[in-house]
Amino acid sequence: MEESLIDLQSDEYFMGEALRLAHRARTQDEVPIGAVMVHEGRIIARAHNQVEQLKDATAHAEMLAITQAEAALDDWRLTACDLYVTKEPCPMCAGAIVHARVRRVIFGCLSPKDGAGGSLMNLLQHPKLNHRCQLTSGVRHTECGSLLQAFFRGKRSAGLERP
């Protein structure tokens, strides 16, 4: 009987780490999005949304992970880094990702209302920008999407959803 080995370098593994952070965000009543930045097969940054906690509209998981990764590498250029995030980045995050020159972006579920990785627009690969990221979408999309849907369903049923 062969045992299934966990591939610690797979997109599914790293997305699982991002999902763990998204669950942590949910326990803190934040929109459940998590992100990890990977460099040479190692996680160098971990973050989840902290908009409510920090009272900062820019405290998205991706933005926090970028800042941590830049500090870890002592460089603002993240050309050898891959970002795993549970939801397609918004335009703000996509702009920061492009400016930091992240090599690859891997995301779980689409975000049709504000996704800047191909749903609403594609800033991550815009031909007129100075950098284009490689994209992989749909990694563990069901888990990522279900977590967000459950969070917002709970907010709506409690009458707490914000505009």
Secondary structure, DSSP 8 states (H G I E B T S, - for coil): -------TTSHHHHHHHHHHHHHHHHHTTS---EEEEEETTEEEEEEE--HHHHT-TT--HHHHHHHHHHHHHTSS--TTEEEEEEE---HHHHHHHHHTT-SEEEEEE--TTT-TBTTS-BGGG-TTSS---EEEE-TTHHHHHHHHHHHHHHHHHTT----
